[in-house]
Amino acid sequence: MKRVRTERRPNWLSIVEEQGLVFGTPALDASGGDRAYWDESVYYEFEMDEVLALEADVELLHSMCLNAVEQVVIMERYADFGLPEWSWQPIAESWRRSDPYVYGRFDLRYDARAPAKLLEYNADTPTTLLESAVLQWHWLQDVFPGFDQWNSLHEQLVDRWKIVRDTLPGNELYFSWSGAEQTGEDQITTTYMQETAAEAGFETIALEIEDIGWDTVLERSVDLEEAPIAAMFKLYPWEWMLDDEFGKHVVSSLPTTVWVEPLWKTLLSNKAILAILWEMYPGHPNLLPAYLDDPHELTEYVRKPKLGREGGNITIVGPGVELATGGVYGEEGFVYQLFDPLPLFDDVRPSLGAWVVGDSSAGLGIREAPGLVTTDRAAFVPHRIPLTEGS
């Protein structure tokens, strides 16, 4: 793994905008100034054996996470996740029904000198999908056509939708995001997912989540024409949905209306799962020690809100480091994870976003932050893999 500087394509901005990157704010560079969010002036290069090892790690972590959900359901440990009590039984029922799932993104610490370490799992509403699946693939074809990339996201998403299609009540699938999300990232990500589902044969309909209605007679969700919704993909966090009356309606109508990602994913998208994993697999090379609500023996740690997002309300305690970010999270409790800072490449710290589709590793996206916390001001950079002889 190495970081390499290169030249941007002369018309790079118009290219990525045509490919859908019409959202976002500038990233931050190491000096605190603005930096292009999509930054193709640098890239990371991985050897194939590194990628194969990372792929194996991702699929193992995915399997461990599914085992952890089973453990939480059996032991009824929902209180550890800060979830409302009324949701506990529906979560268990969603898991036992095997409600279908499509994708997720593991955020990993990796420096090529030790096994990848799981920082968190974005299992419910992962973004940076368009960048990972489309933008960096076209960049590779334009700039380094003789190289490979850890990226089968598009093909795997289409194939996964074909499998999910057989589990749904019909061929019509709604796609929803919040119109309150002002950057447009959620809408573009949802639109891309909609395209992959359409390619898999679904009839797709886009609908802002604020426009979903509730039919009190049928007791189910309906669209703007008051037609019943049988299946819905949503890029909207389950924990937000469970926090209001709309969520109670949604949960009460399961599985008459199928929601993707499923309700049981609320356990995996919660950082409490990090502590559960460490309990189940202590000392595992792909995990960092993590505990619920107390640092235990840790003297160097990162305190993360169980339901935090985009680096909000993070506290870091380490040698010569005491850092806290602002935000609105934390009422639900915290997880304490060993402080293992992201590696420093030049003057930035990369975090690997490793994608899983279904049960298979599917690709990689890299975010670069100027500091110890990866926030929504981290840049996205592409990667490449040299082809080996005979490949």
Salt bridges, closest charged atoms under 4 A:
ASP34 OD1 - ARG377 NH2 3.25
ASP39 OD1 - ARG8 NH2 3.17
ASP39 OD2 - ARG35 NE 2.74
GLU40 OE1 - ARG9 NH2 2.60
GLU45 OE2 - LYS2 NZ 3.62
GLU45 OE1 - ARG384 NE 2.54
ASP80 OD2 - ARG77 NE 2.86
ASP99 OD2 - ARG97 NH2 2.87
ASP107 OD1 - ARG105 NE 2.91
ASP111 OD2 - ARG109 NH1 3.22
GLU120 OE2 - LYS271 NZ 3.95
ASP124 OD1 - LYS234 NZ 2.57
ASP142 OD2 - ARG9 NH1 2.78
GLU199 OE1 - HIS154 NE2 2.92
GLU239 OE2 - ARG309 NH2 3.20
GLU245 OE2 - LYS248 NZ 3.65
GLU261 OE1 - LYS265 NZ 2.64
GLU279 OE1 - ARG77 NH1 2.66
ASP293 OD2 - LYS306 NZ 3.53
ASP340 OD1 - ARG109 NE 3.23
ASP346 OD2 - ARG3 NH1 2.59
ASP346 OD2 - ARG5 NH2 3.71
ASP359 OD1 - HIS62 NE2 2.69
GLU368 OE2 - ARG3 NE 2.68
GLU368 OE1 - ARG35 NH2 2.52
